[in-house]
Amino acid sequence: MEWSSDDDKHRLDGDVYREAFRSTEAPALIADPNFVIRDVNPGCLDLLGYESGELVGESAATIAGDDRIYEDVVEHLSRGETWTGRFIAQTKAGANVFGRGFAAPIIADSTVEGVIAIFVDTAKQQQYENASEVLNRLLRHDLRNELNVMYGHIQRAQSESSIDEVTESLEKAQDKILEIVHKSERARDLRNLLERSYSASNRPVRLDIVLNNTLVEVMQQYPDAEFKFQVFPEVIVRADDLLATAIEAVLENAVTHNDADDPVVRVSVEVHDDHVILAVADNGPGVPESQRDLIFGREEYDQLHHGTGISLFFADSVFDSYDGEIWVEDNDPRGAIFKMRLERP
């Protein structure tokens, strides 16, 4: 079959369409008007576990894991209508694969020549959502409850102890528990933000406004630290609602990991033709070059020792979603400079 535009100078022959069909990563098949499979792309073969040619000539019902859904698809296509919805495909081994399906009649010269069906495997997405919910429940309930119980036991031990060294150790244990509670709440909040961002689209955002608002929040949170900056240039970058939280995570890191008696954080912006560099410099201990991927969670010491925290991992993920990046350099005379590149629209 050969399709062309009204202008014959731009003709695409059948070979081009067949190659496009086979090179599509999404599992897809083509059937005739009687729903007999006539062609299957490699993505479909890989998903269902068939070899090339094994499905050709078979009924499309062969790969349907739910008869009612398959009948609904056939009814729509028989009326010349497209169909989309939840679909269950069955592999050669008899296992069900859950996902979303799309099917449409192939019409040429007002005649239905066949149908095309495309399948999107959502099993991994469902696994992620299930795991995410378990983690959320762990952070929200289980871990918090267990830490509260530990905190209560420590308070009781403090009230019954008259030994100064024991009391001091118990106070340190209390502080550590409160720190763990804060981290678990932070992890939960960042997870929720990332989950909501999956459907968000990048858009033009005023970086100077985001910076001013974020600095106000962080300065109130850390009154003992000194934040230095000048009037930020009015510049638009490509980002979304997570930009403020990502910048806040970097600013918090510059304070909480600062060992100076008087923590100082400098914030600056460089505007270039097609991008912007945001820099957050501190006077802390700095970051050894060997650990600069580790702190962003990009690598791990071993299976038991991972990156130093979730906040920088979160920031790295956010800037990467903007087609930007974040990295760290040495400050002079001491400390670290976290630099973030953002694209201009």
N, C-alpha and C positions, 0 to 999 in steps of 0.2 A: 504494500500500500504506500502511495506517495502523496505527501501533503505539501502544499505550497501556499504562499501568500497570493494576494491578487496580482502582485507584481512578480512575474515569472523570473525576474532577475535575481530574486532572493529565494531560491528553491532549496529545500532541505529534503534529501531523499530518504528512503526507508532505512538505509544503512546507518545514517546519522541517528535516527530515532532508536534503532536497535542498540547501538553503542551507548547512547544516553541511558537507556533502560538497564543495560547490564552493568554500567559503571556506577549506578545509584547505590549508595551504601544501605539505604533502607530496604528491608526485605520486600520484594514485589513479585507479582506474577500476572500473566495475561491469559485469559480464558476465552473460548469462543462463546457465541450466544447460548449454547447449551451447557455452559459452565464446565466444559472440559478444558483442562490446563493445556495451553499451547506453548508457553515459554515461562521460564523461572530465572530470576537473576541470581548471581552468586550469594548475595546477602540472604536471600530466602533459603537457599540450599544450606548455608552455614547454620542458620538459625534452627532449621528443622532436621538437620542431620542426614539429608539425602545427597546422593551423588547426581552428577549431571545426567539428565535424561530420564531419571527414575520417575519423576512426577509427570512428565509430558505424556498426555493421553489419559491421565487419571482424572476422575471427577474432583472438582474443587472441594467437595465434601470430605475428601480424604484427609485434608489438613485442618478441618474444623473440629475444635474441641468441645463445642456446645451446639447441639442440633437446632435449638430454638434461635440462637443468634444467627446461625447460618441461614435458616429459613427466612429470617427478617431481611438479611442481606439480599437473598435471591428475589424476594418480593419487591424490594425497592428497585433493583436493577431490571427486573422484568417489566416494570412500569416506566423504564427509561430514567429513573431517578438515581441520584448519588446516595451513598450511605456512609455514615461515619459513626463511630461509637466504640464501646468496649468490645474487644474480640478475644477469643481464646483459640490459639493455634495448637495443633497437636503434632509433636515431633514423630519421626520415624520410630523411635523407641517407645512411643505411647505416652510420653510426658506432656503435660499441658504448659503452654507458655502464655502468660497473661499480658495484654497490652491494649493498644488502640488501633483500630483499623479504619481504612478508607477505601471505598470501592466506587467506581464510576463506569458507566457505559462508554464504549468507544464508538462514536458516531461519525460516519463518513457518508456524504451525499444523502443525508436524512435516513440512513440505514444503520442499525446497530450491528457493527462488525465484531464486537466482542466486549470484554470487560477488563479493566485493570484494577488490581487490588494492591494496596500498600499497607504494611504492618509496622507498628512502632512498638518495640519491646519495652515495657515499663517495669519489668521485674526488678531491675536494679534500683529504679526510683522508689518502688514500693518497699524494697529492703531498706533503703536509706530512710524513708519516712518512718518505718517501724523502729529502726535503730535510734533515730532521732527522738522519737517519742519516749523510748526506754531511757535514753540519756537525760532527757528533760525531766522525767519522773525521778530519776536518780538524784539529779541536782536539786530539784525542787522539794522533794519529800525525804527520801531515804537518807542522803548524806546530811542534810540539814538537821533532821531529827536525831541522828546518831551523834552529831557534834553537840547538839543541845544537851543530850544526856551526859556526854563527857564533861561539858562545861559545868553542869550541875554537880557531878561528883567532885570536880576540882574545888568548887566553892565550898562544898561540905568538908573536904579535907583541909582547906584553908582555915575554916572556922574552928576546927578541932586541933590544929597544930600550933605549938608554941615555939617551934624551932625556926629561927630566922632563915636558915639556908633552905629549909623545906618550903617555907612560905614564898621565898623568892623564886624558887623553881616552879612552884604552882602558878605564880603570876605570869611567868614566861610561857608556861603551857597555855594559860588562858589567852594570852596575846596571840599565840600561834593558832589557836582554834578560831579566834575571831578573824585572823588573816585568811584561813582556809574558807570560812564562811563567805567572806568578801569575794574570794576568787571564784567560788562555786556560783555565786550570784552573778558575777561578771561573765562567767562562761555561759550561763543560761541566757543572759541578756544579749550577748553577742551572737549566740546561736539563733535566737529568735530574729534578730536583725538580719542575719545572713539568709535565713529561710524566707523572710518576707521580700528580700531583694531579688530572688530568683526570677520573678516576673517583671521586675522594674527595668526600665530602659534608661540608658545614659542620656543626659540632656545638658544644655548650657547652665552652668552654676557660677554665681559671683563668688570667687575665692575670697576676696577681701571681706565680704560680709560674713562668710562662714568662719573665717579666722577671728574676726573681732568678737563674734558671739561665743565661739569656743573658748577663747582666752579668758573672757569674763567668767565663764563657768569654772575653768581650771584654776584661776587665781583665787576664787572663793574657796575652792576645795583644798588648795595648798597655800595658805597665807604665809607660811614661813619661807617659801621660795620666792626668788626675784625673777620676774619675767621682763625681758627687755625686747623692745621692738619699736619700729618707726611706723609712720602712716603707710599702710599697705597700698600698692597700686591697684586701681580698679581694673580687674582682669577677669575674664570669663574662661572657665575650664569645662571640660567634658567630665561629668560625674553624676552622682545621684544623692539621695538623702543620707547615705552612709558616710559621706565625706567628712562631716563634722565628727562623727564617732571615731573614725579612723585617725583623724588628726588629734583628737583628744587622747587616744590610746598612746600615740607617740609622745605627746606632752607629758602625760602621766608617767611614762617610762623614764623620761628625762629627770623627773623628780624622785620617784620611788627608788631608783637604782643609783642615786647620787650620794656619794659618801662625803661630800664636802661639808664643812661646817655651815657655810652659807651657800646653798644651792642656787645657781644662776642658770637661766634658760633664755637663750636668744633665738628669736624667730625672725626670719627674713624671706623675701620673695624676689626671685629673678625672673623677669619676663623676657622670653625669646620669641622669635617669629612664629613658631608652630607649637611651642610648649612653654611650661612654667616650671621652675625649680623652687620648691618650698624646702627651706632648711630649718632644722631645729637643733641647735647646738647647746651642749651642757658642759659643766665643769666637773663631771663625775670621774669615775675610774677609767672610762673608755671601754672599747670592745676589742679584744685581740682579734687579729685577722683570721685566725683559725676558727673563731666562734661566730663569725659574721653571718654565716648561713644558718647556724644552729639557733640563734636567737629569734629568727623568723620562722622556725619550725620546718625549714627546708631539708634538714638532715637531723640525725640523731647520733649520740655517742654509741649506743647499743640499744638492744630491745627494751632495756629498763630505764635508760636515761635519755629523755627527749629534750626539746627546746625549753627555754627558760620561762615561758609564759604564753598565755593565750592572746594577750592584747596585741603583741607585735605580729603574731601569726594572723590575727584578724586584719590588721592594717595591711599586711602584705597581700592578703586575699582581695581586699577591697581595691587597692591600687592596681593590682593585676587585672581586675574586672574592668577597669577604666582604660586598659591598654597602656597603663603607666607602670611605674616601678618605684621601689623604695630600697635604699641601700645605706650603709653606714661608713663614715670616714673618720680619721683621727682629727681631733680638735687641737689647737695650739694655745697654751702650753700643755693642757691635759683635757681629757674628756672625749666626747664623741659628737659627731655631727650626723644626724639622720637627714638624708636628702630624699625628697619625693618628687618624681617627675609626673606632671599632669599635662595631658594634651589640650591644646586650644581648639575650639570647634572651627 
